[in-house]
Amino acid sequence: MLRWFDLVRTGKLVERVREHNPYGAPNIQEHHVLRPIPQDQIDRTSSEFAQNLEY
């Protein structure tokens, strides 16, 4: 799973998936560099804690 973090950090995730993953290439989009915030984490906060906008 460290590979995902490296690709996101360097801005190469979408590019590399499109070049090297024939199954993922048709589906990958720019917003996939974000991970959704789990609902239980949102529920545990006492202040406004919004979901990532792309999700």
N, CA, C and O atoms as a CHARMM CRD file, in Angstrom:
* protein
*
  220
    1    1 MET  N      0.81800  -1.18900   0.00000 PROA 1      0.00000
    2    1 MET  CA     0.00000   0.00000   0.00000 PROA 1      0.00000
    3    1 MET  C      0.86600   1.25900   0.00000 PROA 1      0.00000
    4    1 MET  O      0.34600   2.34000  -0.27600 PROA 1      0.00000
    5    2 LEU  N      2.12600   1.16800   0.29000 PROA 2      0.00000
    6    2 LEU  CA     2.98200   2.34300   0.26700 PROA 2      0.00000
    7    2 LEU  C      3.10200   2.92100  -1.13900 PROA 2      0.00000
    8    2 LEU  O      3.31500   4.12400  -1.29700 PROA 2      0.00000
    9    3 ARG  N      2.97000   2.09200  -2.14200 PROA 3      0.00000
   10    3 ARG  CA     3.06900   2.54500  -3.52400 PROA 3      0.00000
   11    3 ARG  C      1.99000   3.57800  -3.83500 PROA 3      0.00000
   12    3 ARG  O      2.26200   4.57600  -4.50300 PROA 3      0.00000
   13    4 TRP  N      0.76900   3.34600  -3.35400 PROA 4      0.00000
   14    4 TRP  CA    -0.32900   4.28800  -3.58900 PROA 4      0.00000
   15    4 TRP  C      0.02800   5.66100  -3.02900 PROA 4      0.00000
   16    4 TRP  O     -0.17200   6.67600  -3.69700 PROA 4      0.00000
   17    5 PHE  N      0.55600   5.69700  -1.80700 PROA 5      0.00000
   18    5 PHE  CA     0.93200   6.96600  -1.19100 PROA 5      0.00000
   19    5 PHE  C      2.02600   7.67600  -1.98000 PROA 5      0.00000
   20    5 PHE  O      1.98200   8.89400  -2.15000 PROA 5      0.00000
   21    6 ASP  N      3.00500   6.91700  -2.45900 PROA 6      0.00000
   22    6 ASP  CA     4.08000   7.51900  -3.25000 PROA 6      0.00000
   23    6 ASP  C      3.55200   8.10400  -4.55600 PROA 6      0.00000
   24    6 ASP  O      3.93800   9.20500  -4.94700 PROA 6      0.00000
   25    7 LEU  N      2.67900   7.37600  -5.22100 PROA 7      0.00000
   26    7 LEU  CA     2.12300   7.87200  -6.48500 PROA 7      0.00000
   27    7 LEU  C      1.25200   9.10300  -6.27800 PROA 7      0.00000
   28    7 LEU  O      1.28000  10.02300  -7.09600 PROA 7      0.00000
   29    8 VAL  N      0.48800   9.13300  -5.21000 PROA 8      0.00000
   30    8 VAL  CA    -0.34100  10.31400  -4.92400 PROA 8      0.00000
   31    8 VAL  C      0.54600  11.49900  -4.56300 PROA 8      0.00000
   32    8 VAL  O      0.31800  12.61100  -5.04000 PROA 8      0.00000
   33    9 ARG  N      1.54600  11.27300  -3.73300 PROA 9      0.00000
   34    9 ARG  CA     2.43400  12.34900  -3.29300 PROA 9      0.00000
   35    9 ARG  C      3.16800  12.98800  -4.46800 PROA 9      0.00000
   36    9 ARG  O      3.36800  14.20300  -4.48900 PROA 9      0.00000
   37   10 THR  N      3.56500  12.18600  -5.43200 PROA 10     0.00000
   38   10 THR  CA     4.30600  12.71000  -6.57900 PROA 10     0.00000
   39   10 THR  C      3.39900  13.13800  -7.72600 PROA 10     0.00000
   40   10 THR  O      3.88200  13.64500  -8.73800 PROA 10     0.00000
   41   11 GLY  N      2.08200  12.94000  -7.57900 PROA 11     0.00000
   42   11 GLY  CA     1.13800  13.34900  -8.61400 PROA 11     0.00000
   43   11 GLY  C      1.11900  12.43100  -9.82500 PROA 11     0.00000
   44   11 GLY  O      0.72700  12.85700 -10.91100 PROA 11     0.00000
   45   12 LYS  N      1.53100  11.18500  -9.66300 PROA 12     0.00000
   46   12 LYS  CA     1.64500  10.24700 -10.77800 PROA 12     0.00000
   47   12 LYS  C      0.59900   9.13400 -10.77800 PROA 12     0.00000
   48   12 LYS  O      0.61200   8.29000 -11.67400 PROA 12     0.00000
   49   13 LEU  N     -0.29500   9.11000  -9.81000 PROA 13     0.00000
   50   13 LEU  CA    -1.23400   7.99100  -9.69600 PROA 13     0.00000
   51   13 LEU  C     -2.05300   7.79400 -10.96500 PROA 13     0.00000
   52   13 LEU  O     -2.05300   6.70900 -11.54500 PROA 13     0.00000
   53   14 VAL  N     -2.74400   8.83000 -11.39100 PROA 14     0.00000
   54   14 VAL  CA    -3.63500   8.70500 -12.54900 PROA 14     0.00000
   55   14 VAL  C     -2.83200   8.36300 -13.80400 PROA 14     0.00000
   56   14 VAL  O     -3.23400   7.50600 -14.59100 PROA 14     0.00000
   57   15 GLU  N     -1.71400   9.02700 -13.98100 PROA 15     0.00000
   58   15 GLU  CA    -0.86200   8.77800 -15.15500 PROA 15     0.00000
   59   15 GLU  C     -0.39400   7.32000 -15.20800 PROA 15     0.00000
   60   15 GLU  O     -0.48700   6.67600 -16.25300 PROA 15     0.00000
   61   16 ARG  N      0.10400   6.80600 -14.09500 PROA 16     0.00000
   62   16 ARG  CA     0.63700   5.44200 -14.06000 PROA 16     0.00000
   63   16 ARG  C     -0.45900   4.39000 -14.22000 PROA 16     0.00000
   64   16 ARG  O     -0.24600   3.36800 -14.87300 PROA 16     0.00000
   65   17 VAL  N     -1.62200   4.63300 -13.63300 PROA 17     0.00000
   66   17 VAL  CA    -2.72800   3.68100 -13.79800 PROA 17     0.00000
   67   17 VAL  C     -3.14600   3.63400 -15.26000 PROA 17     0.00000
   68   17 VAL  O     -3.36600   2.55200 -15.80600 PROA 17     0.00000
   69   18 ARG  N     -3.25600   4.78300 -15.89500 PROA 18     0.00000
   70   18 ARG  CA    -3.65900   4.81600 -17.30700 PROA 18     0.00000
   71   18 ARG  C     -2.63900   4.14000 -18.21200 PROA 18     0.00000
   72   18 ARG  O     -3.01600   3.54000 -19.21800 PROA 18     0.00000
   73   19 GLU  N     -1.37300   4.22400 -17.88000 PROA 19     0.00000
   74   19 GLU  CA    -0.32600   3.61900 -18.70100 PROA 19     0.00000
   75   19 GLU  C     -0.15000   2.12500 -18.46600 PROA 19     0.00000
   76   19 GLU  O      0.15300   1.38500 -19.40200 PROA 19     0.00000
   77   20 HSD  N     -0.33700   1.66800 -17.21800 PROA 20     0.00000
   78   20 HSD  CA     0.08200   0.31400 -16.87000 PROA 20     0.00000
   79   20 HSD  C     -1.01500  -0.60500 -16.33400 PROA 20     0.00000
   80   20 HSD  O     -0.72600  -1.75500 -16.00200 PROA 20     0.00000
   81   21 ASN  N     -2.24800  -0.14500 -16.23800 PROA 21     0.00000
   82   21 ASN  CA    -3.30200  -0.98700 -15.69400 PROA 21     0.00000
   83   21 ASN  C     -4.48000  -1.01500 -16.67200 PROA 21     0.00000
   84   21 ASN  O     -5.31100  -0.10700 -16.65500 PROA 21     0.00000
   85   22 PRO  N     -4.56400  -2.03000 -17.51200 PROA 22     0.00000
   86   22 PRO  CA    -5.63600  -2.06000 -18.51500 PROA 22     0.00000
   87   22 PRO  C     -7.03400  -2.17800 -17.90700 PROA 22     0.00000
   88   22 PRO  O     -8.01500  -1.79200 -18.54300 PROA 22     0.00000
   89   23 TYR  N     -7.13900  -2.70400 -16.68900 PROA 23     0.00000
   90   23 TYR  CA    -8.44300  -2.82800 -16.04600 PROA 23     0.00000
   91   23 TYR  C     -8.86600  -1.53700 -15.35500 PROA 23     0.00000
   92   23 TYR  O    -10.05100  -1.20300 -15.33000 PROA 23     0.00000
   93   24 GLY  N     -7.90700  -0.81700 -14.79800 PROA 24     0.00000
   94   24 GLY  CA    -8.21400   0.41400 -14.08200 PROA 24     0.00000
   95   24 GLY  C     -8.24300   1.64600 -14.96200 PROA 24     0.00000
   96   24 GLY  O     -8.89200   2.63400 -14.61900 PROA 24     0.00000
   97   25 ALA  N     -7.55100   1.60700 -16.09000 PROA 25     0.00000
   98   25 ALA  CA    -7.40900   2.78500 -16.95200 PROA 25     0.00000
   99   25 ALA  C     -8.73500   3.39700 -17.38600 PROA 25     0.00000
  100   25 ALA  O     -8.85700   4.62100 -17.36200 PROA 25     0.00000
  101   26 PRO  N     -9.74000   2.60500 -17.78500 PROA 26     0.00000
  102   26 PRO  CA   -10.99600   3.23800 -18.22300 PROA 26     0.00000
  103   26 PRO  C    -11.76500   3.91200 -17.08300 PROA 26     0.00000
  104   26 PRO  O    -12.62000   4.76200 -17.33000 PROA 26     0.00000
  105   27 ASN  N    -11.46700   3.54200 -15.85400 PROA 27     0.00000
  106   27 ASN  CA   -12.26100   4.02800 -14.72400 PROA 27     0.00000
  107   27 ASN  C    -11.58300   5.08800 -13.86500 PROA 27     0.00000
  108   27 ASN  O    -12.27000   5.81100 -13.14400 PROA 27     0.00000
  109   28 ILE  N    -10.26800   5.20500 -13.91600 PROA 28     0.00000
  110   28 ILE  CA    -9.56000   6.12700 -13.02200 PROA 28     0.00000
  111   28 ILE  C     -9.87700   7.57100 -13.39000 PROA 28     0.00000
  112   28 ILE  O     -9.92300   7.93500 -14.56500 PROA 28     0.00000
  113   29 GLN  N    -10.09600   8.38400 -12.35800 PROA 29     0.00000
  114   29 GLN  CA   -10.37000   9.80500 -12.54300 PROA 29     0.00000
  115   29 GLN  C     -9.51400  10.58600 -11.54800 PROA 29     0.00000
  116   29 GLN  O     -8.97500  10.02400 -10.59500 PROA 29     0.00000
  117   30 GLU  N     -9.40300  11.87700 -11.78600 PROA 30     0.00000
  118   30 GLU  CA    -8.55700  12.72800 -10.94500 PROA 30     0.00000
  119   30 GLU  C     -8.95400  12.68600  -9.46900 PROA 30     0.00000
  120   30 GLU  O     -8.09200  12.77300  -8.59500 PROA 30     0.00000
  121   31 HSD  N    -10.24200  12.55600  -9.18600 PROA 31     0.00000
  122   31 HSD  CA   -10.65100  12.57700  -7.77500 PROA 31     0.00000
  123   31 HSD  C    -10.26600  11.30300  -7.02200 PROA 31     0.00000
  124   31 HSD  O    -10.41200  11.25400  -5.80100 PROA 31     0.00000
  125   32 HSD  N     -9.79000  10.29100  -7.70400 PROA 32     0.00000
  126   32 HSD  CA    -9.38600   9.06500  -7.03500 PROA 32     0.00000
  127   32 HSD  C     -8.09500   9.20600  -6.23400 PROA 32     0.00000
  128   32 HSD  O     -7.70600   8.27200  -5.53400 PROA 32     0.00000
  129   33 VAL  N     -7.42300  10.35500  -6.32200 PROA 33     0.00000
  130   33 VAL  CA    -6.25200  10.57600  -5.47700 PROA 33     0.00000
  131   33 VAL  C     -6.68000  10.87700  -4.04300 PROA 33     0.00000
  132   33 VAL  O     -5.85400  10.83100  -3.13100 PROA 33     0.00000
  133   34 LEU  N     -7.95000  11.18100  -3.83700 PROA 34     0.00000
  134   34 LEU  CA    -8.49500  11.38600  -2.49400 PROA 34     0.00000
  135   34 LEU  C     -9.15500  10.10500  -2.02000 PROA 34     0.00000
  136   34 LEU  O     -9.70200   9.34700  -2.82200 PROA 34     0.00000
  137   35 ARG  N     -9.10500   9.86900  -0.74400 PROA 35     0.00000
  138   35 ARG  CA    -9.83000   8.75000  -0.15900 PROA 35     0.00000
  139   35 ARG  C    -11.03600   9.31000   0.58500 PROA 35     0.00000
  140   35 ARG  O    -10.93300  10.37100   1.20100 PROA 35     0.00000
  141   36 PRO  N    -12.16900   8.62800   0.54400 PROA 36     0.00000
  142   36 PRO  CA   -13.31200   9.11000   1.31200 PROA 36     0.00000
  143   36 PRO  C    -13.02600   9.03100   2.80600 PROA 36     0.00000
  144   36 PRO  O    -12.29700   8.15000   3.26100 PROA 36     0.00000
  145   37 ILE  N    -13.59800   9.94800   3.55900 PROA 37     0.00000
  146   37 ILE  CA   -13.45100   9.93000   5.01500 PROA 37     0.00000
  147   37 ILE  C    -14.51800   8.97700   5.55300 PROA 37     0.00000
  148   37 ILE  O    -15.69800   9.15800   5.25400 PROA 37     0.00000
  149   38 PRO  N    -14.13700   7.97000   6.33500 PROA 38     0.00000
  150   38 PRO  CA   -15.12300   7.01700   6.85200 PROA 38     0.00000
  151   38 PRO  C    -16.20600   7.72100   7.68200 PROA 38     0.00000
  152   38 PRO  O    -15.91800   8.64000   8.44900 PROA 38     0.00000
  153   39 GLN  N    -17.42600   7.28100   7.51400 PROA 39     0.00000
  154   39 GLN  CA   -18.55000   7.89800   8.20500 PROA 39     0.00000
  155   39 GLN  C    -18.39000   7.82800   9.71700 PROA 39     0.00000
  156   39 GLN  O    -18.78900   8.76300  10.41100 PROA 39     0.00000
  157   40 ASP  N    -17.82300   6.75700  10.24600 PROA 40     0.00000
  158   40 ASP  CA   -17.66100   6.67900  11.70300 PROA 40     0.00000
  159   40 ASP  C    -16.68900   7.73900  12.21600 PROA 40     0.00000
  160   40 ASP  O    -16.83400   8.19600  13.35100 PROA 40     0.00000
  161   41 GLN  N    -15.70400   8.14300  11.41500 PROA 41     0.00000
  162   41 GLN  CA   -14.82000   9.24000  11.81000 PROA 41     0.00000
  163   41 GLN  C    -15.57300  10.57000  11.81800 PROA 41     0.00000
  164   41 GLN  O    -15.38200  11.39000  12.71600 PROA 41     0.00000
  165   42 ILE  N    -16.41100  10.77500  10.83900 PROA 42     0.00000
  166   42 ILE  CA   -17.21800  11.99500  10.78900 PROA 42     0.00000
  167   42 ILE  C    -18.15000  12.04400  11.99200 PROA 42     0.00000
  168   42 ILE  O    -18.31200  13.09500  12.61300 PROA 42     0.00000
  169   43 ASP  N    -18.76400  10.90700  12.32100 PROA 43     0.00000
  170   43 ASP  CA   -19.70100  10.84000  13.44400 PROA 43     0.00000
  171   43 ASP  C    -19.02200  11.08900  14.79600 PROA 43     0.00000
  172   43 ASP  O    -19.68400  11.54300  15.73000 PROA 43     0.00000
  173   44 ARG  N    -17.73700  10.80800  14.92400 PROA 44     0.00000
  174   44 ARG  CA   -17.02900  10.95500  16.19600 PROA 44     0.00000
  175   44 ARG  C    -16.63200  12.39900  16.51200 PROA 44     0.00000
  176   44 ARG  O    -16.22900  12.69600  17.63700 PROA 44     0.00000
  177   45 THR  N    -16.74100  13.28100  15.55100 PROA 45     0.00000
  178   45 THR  CA   -16.31800  14.66200  15.77400 PROA 45     0.00000
  179   45 THR  C    -17.46700  15.48100  16.35100 PROA 45     0.00000
  180   45 THR  O    -18.63700  15.21500  16.07700 PROA 45     0.00000
  181   46 SER  N    -17.11500  16.47800  17.15100 PROA 46     0.00000
  182   46 SER  CA   -18.14900  17.33700  17.73100 PROA 46     0.00000
  183   46 SER  C    -18.33600  18.60900  16.90200 PROA 46     0.00000
  184   46 SER  O    -19.29700  19.34800  17.11500 PROA 46     0.00000
  185   47 SER  N    -17.43400  18.86800  15.96800 PROA 47     0.00000
  186   47 SER  CA   -17.56800  20.04300  15.10200 PROA 47     0.00000
  187   47 SER  C    -17.89800  19.58700  13.67700 PROA 47     0.00000
  188   47 SER  O    -17.97100  18.39200  13.38900 PROA 47     0.00000
  189   48 GLU  N    -18.09400  20.56800  12.79900 PROA 48     0.00000
  190   48 GLU  CA   -18.38300  20.25100  11.40400 PROA 48     0.00000
  191   48 GLU  C    -17.16400  19.56600  10.77900 PROA 48     0.00000
  192   48 GLU  O    -16.06500  20.12000  10.79700 PROA 48     0.00000
  193   49 PHE  N    -17.35100  18.39200  10.23900 PROA 49     0.00000
  194   49 PHE  CA   -16.27600  17.60600   9.64400 PROA 49     0.00000
  195   49 PHE  C    -16.79800  17.11100   8.30400 PROA 49     0.00000
  196   49 PHE  O    -17.47600  16.08600   8.23500 PROA 49     0.00000
  197   50 ALA  N    -16.47900  17.84100   7.23900 PROA 50     0.00000
  198   50 ALA  CA   -17.07400  17.54900   5.93400 PROA 50     0.00000
  199   50 ALA  C    -16.34800  16.42100   5.20600 PROA 50     0.00000
  200   50 ALA  O    -15.16100  16.17400   5.41900 PROA 50     0.00000
  201   51 GLN  N    -17.09000  15.75800   4.35600 PROA 51     0.00000
  202   51 GLN  CA   -16.54200  14.73100   3.47700 PROA 51     0.00000
  203   51 GLN  C    -15.67400  15.41900   2.41500 PROA 51     0.00000
  204   51 GLN  O    -15.86700  16.59900   2.12200 PROA 51     0.00000
  205   52 ASN  N    -14.72300  14.68200   1.84200 PROA 52     0.00000
  206   52 ASN  CA   -13.96600  15.20000   0.70900 PROA 52     0.00000
  207   52 ASN  C    -14.94900  15.58100  -0.40100 PROA 52     0.00000
  208   52 ASN  O    -15.85900  14.81200  -0.71000 PROA 52     0.00000
  209   53 LEU  N    -14.77600  16.73800  -0.99000 PROA 53     0.00000
  210   53 LEU  CA   -15.75000  17.26900  -1.94000 PROA 53     0.00000
  211   53 LEU  C    -16.00400  16.36900  -3.13500 PROA 53     0.00000
  212   53 LEU  O    -17.13000  16.32200  -3.63000 PROA 53     0.00000
  213   54 GLU  N    -15.00600  15.66100  -3.61000 PROA 54     0.00000
  214   54 GLU  CA   -15.18900  14.81800  -4.78400 PROA 54     0.00000
  215   54 GLU  C    -16.00700  13.55900  -4.49300 PROA 54     0.00000
  216   54 GLU  O    -16.47800  12.91000  -5.42700 PROA 54     0.00000
  217   55 TYR  N    -16.18200  13.20700  -3.23800 PROA 55     0.00000
  218   55 TYR  CA   -16.98800  12.05400  -2.88300 PROA 55     0.00000
  219   55 TYR  C    -18.29700  12.55100  -2.37300 PROA 55     0.00000
  220   55 TYR  O    -19.16000  11.75300  -2.00500 PROA 55     0.00000
